[in-house]
Amino acid sequence: MRIYSWNVNGIRAVVRKGALQEFMAKEKPDILCMQETKAKQGQAEIEFPGYEEYWNSAEKPGYSGTAIFTRIKPLKVINGLPEDIVSEYKVHGDVYGDPNKEGRVITAEFDEFFVVGVYTINIKDDLSRLGIRQAWDKAFLAWCQALEKKKPVIFCGDLNVAHTEDDLARPKENVGKRGFTDEERAGFQALVDHGFVDSFRMFKQGNGFYTWWTHWANARERNVGWRIDYFLVSASLKPKIKSAAIHADVMGSDHCPISLELDI
């Protein structure tokens, strides 16, 4: 089984470019999780025969949002985080809006596991969303832990953090900045400490492997990027992982797709 994740940075734009159609025809994913769709279902003129579509769109038009396209019909799809977790960890709105209304999490239950697509809060250049991001990180971990009590979990998406210095091209220049603060990195480390496995690091070590590049200064051509898109899996699934990859050659967004292949 092959599962892909891609922050498309606007599904309508990536469809207009033909990039999504080309990607689907070439890769033929069993499951595709998308982030930053910036649209509601039906706004993008696309149809992929054989796929079911599930969307969790932001209430604010043209903003955020997640979706899952899958060949395998899920047993159930859940949008967002449960109210009890939101309340417990105080994931409330701020001047930018309510993250619980931004379409940031979509969960699909299958026979053998859950797949969770996530688009984690960006804390802004002035770090003004750091507080709510810290609450979000705790709430998201709690959700994954709750799911894991039923069956193994695969979660993927744009987590908006580089975990280690190997996960961005210029770590020393970015210490304490958005995407590389101690607090954001600690939020990711909490997922690892719980036992979730960063699948890509099972196969590749060191730097030079990135999933996002700024549009400035030919950063993508020079591979001056960040690895902020991930597949993490429950430890019990680790023996079933055949490969994990970054598809940096796929254009259409400022992020590239990532993939996970399982022997299931």
WOHU-V6492 format. One line per field, one symbol per residue. ss: DSSP state (h for helix, s for strand, l for the rest). phi: phi as a letter, one per 30 degrees, with the letter a starting at -180 (. if undefined). psi: psi as a letter, one per 20 degrees, with the letter a starting at -180 (. if undefined). Layout:
ss=???
phi=???
psi=???
This chain:
ss=lsssssslllhhhhhhllhhhhhhhhhlllsssssllllllllllllllllssssslllllllllssssslllllsssslllhhhhhhlllllsllslhhhlllssssslllsssssssllllllllllhhhhhhhhhhhhhhhhhhhlllsssssssllllllhhhsllhhhhlllllllhhhhhhhhhhhhhllsshhhhlllllllllslllhhhlllllllsllssssslhhhhhhssssssslllllllslssssssll
phi=.ccbbaddhjdddddedidddddddddhddbbccbhdhacejdcdbacejcdcbbbcddddibhjbabcbdcdddabbcicdeddeddchdcdbddkcddccidbbbcccecaccccbbdeddiddidcdddddddeddddddddddddcadbcbakdchacdbddcadbdddceiceibdeddddddddddddkdcdddddcbcicjcbbbbdddhhdddchcbbcbcbccbeeddedcdcabbccdddckbdccdbbbccdb
psi=pppqqpoilnhhghghijhgggghhghlqhpppqrlhkrqpihpnqpopipqppqnqqhpqkpbqrqppphppqhqpppaqqhhggghjlmrrahiaohijjlippppprgirqpppqnqppiqhjjijgghghggggggghghhghhhgrqpoqqaoikqpgrhijqhmghijpirpikqhgghhgghhgghhippnhhihhpraaioqiqpqiqkkhghilnaqojpqoqqqhhigiiphqpqpmiiorhriqrqqqppqm.
